[in-house]
C-alpha cells in the first residue's frame, strides 16, 4: 500500500524523510511535503525518520482516500525534493503542539 504525508507535516516541513527515500518520491510546497504514490515503493524507510510522525502507510485506501488523493495531486504539481532542507520557522512550535 502507498504511504502518505499527513497534516502533521503542515507548518513543520521537516525533510529528514527525503534522505531515506530510495526512489525520490517526495515533493513539497511552502507548508508541507507530499509523497507521490505512483513512485513510492512502500519500503517504509521514511516513517521512522519523520520527527512528527507525519508519514503513514495507507492500510485501507477507502478510509484514507482523501489523503491519498491529496498527496497524489500535489506531488504531481510540485518538484521532487531529495535533499534535506531546513524546517520552517514554525516547526519547533508545531512539533511541541503535536506533542513530540
C-alpha positions as CSV (number, residue, x, y, z in Angstrom):
1,X,0.0,0.0,0.0
2,X,1.3,3.5,-0.7
3,X,2.5,5.9,2.0
4,X,1.1,9.3,2.6
5,X,2.2,12.5,4.3
6,X,-0.5,13.6,6.8
7,X,-1.3,17.1,8.1
8,X,1.2,16.7,10.9
9,X,3.8,17.9,8.3
10,X,1.9,21.2,7.9
11,X,3.9,24.2,9.2
12,X,6.9,21.9,10.0
13,X,8.3,20.7,6.8
14,X,11.0,18.6,8.4
15,X,12.6,16.9,5.5
16,X,14.6,14.2,7.3
17,X,12.4,11.7,5.4
18,X,13.6,12.6,1.9
19,X,17.2,11.4,2.6
20,X,15.9,8.0,3.4
21,X,13.8,7.6,0.3
22,X,15.5,5.4,-2.3
23,X,13.2,6.5,-5.2
24,X,12.8,10.2,-4.6
25,X,9.0,10.3,-4.3
26,X,8.8,13.4,-2.0
27,X,7.6,16.7,-3.2
28,X,7.0,19.9,-1.2
29,X,5.3,23.3,-1.3
30,X,5.8,26.2,1.2
31,X,4.0,24.4,4.0
32,X,4.4,20.7,3.8
33,X,5.6,17.7,1.8
34,X,3.8,15.0,-0.1
35,X,4.5,11.5,-1.4
36,X,3.9,10.5,-5.0
37,X,2.0,7.2,-4.6
38,X,2.9,6.3,-8.2
39,X,6.6,6.4,-7.4
40,X,6.6,5.2,-3.7
41,X,7.8,1.6,-3.4
42,X,6.4,1.2,0.0
43,X,9.7,0.5,1.7
44,X,8.8,2.4,4.8
45,X,12.3,3.9,5.3
46,X,10.9,7.4,5.6
47,X,8.5,6.6,8.5
48,X,11.0,6.5,11.4
49,X,12.8,9.5,10.0
50,X,9.9,11.9,10.5
51,X,10.2,13.7,13.8
52,X,6.4,14.4,13.9
53,X,5.1,11.1,12.7
54,X,3.6,12.7,9.6
55,X,4.0,9.6,7.3
56,X,1.6,6.8,7.4
57,X,1.1,3.6,5.4
58,X,-2.3,3.5,3.9
59,X,-3.8,0.2,5.0
60,X,-7.4,0.9,4.0
61,X,-7.4,3.1,0.9
62,X,-11.1,3.8,1.3
63,X,-10.5,5.2,4.8
64,X,-7.7,7.5,3.7
65,X,-8.7,8.2,0.1
66,X,-8.7,11.9,0.8
67,X,-5.1,11.9,2.0
68,X,-4.0,9.6,-0.9
69,X,-5.7,11.9,-3.4
70,X,-4.2,15.0,-1.9
71,X,-0.7,13.5,-1.9
72,X,-1.1,12.3,-5.5
73,X,-2.5,15.6,-6.8
74,X,0.1,17.9,-5.0
75,X,3.1,15.7,-5.7
76,X,2.3,15.7,-9.5
77,X,2.2,19.5,-9.4
78,X,5.4,20.1,-7.4
79,X,9.1,19.4,-7.9
80,X,10.9,16.5,-6.3
81,X,12.9,17.1,-3.2
82,X,15.7,14.7,-2.4
83,X,17.9,16.7,-0.1
84,X,17.1,17.6,3.5
85,X,16.1,21.3,3.9
86,X,15.9,23.5,7.0
87,X,12.5,23.2,8.6
88,X,10.1,26.1,8.6
89,X,10.5,28.7,11.4
90,X,7.2,27.5,12.8
91,X,8.5,23.9,13.1
92,X,9.5,23.9,16.7
93,X,6.2,25.3,17.9
94,X,4.2,22.9,15.7
95,X,6.2,19.9,16.9
96,X,5.5,20.9,20.5
97,X,1.8,21.4,19.7
98,X,1.7,17.9,18.3
99,X,3.4,16.6,21.4
100,X,6.7,15.5,20.0
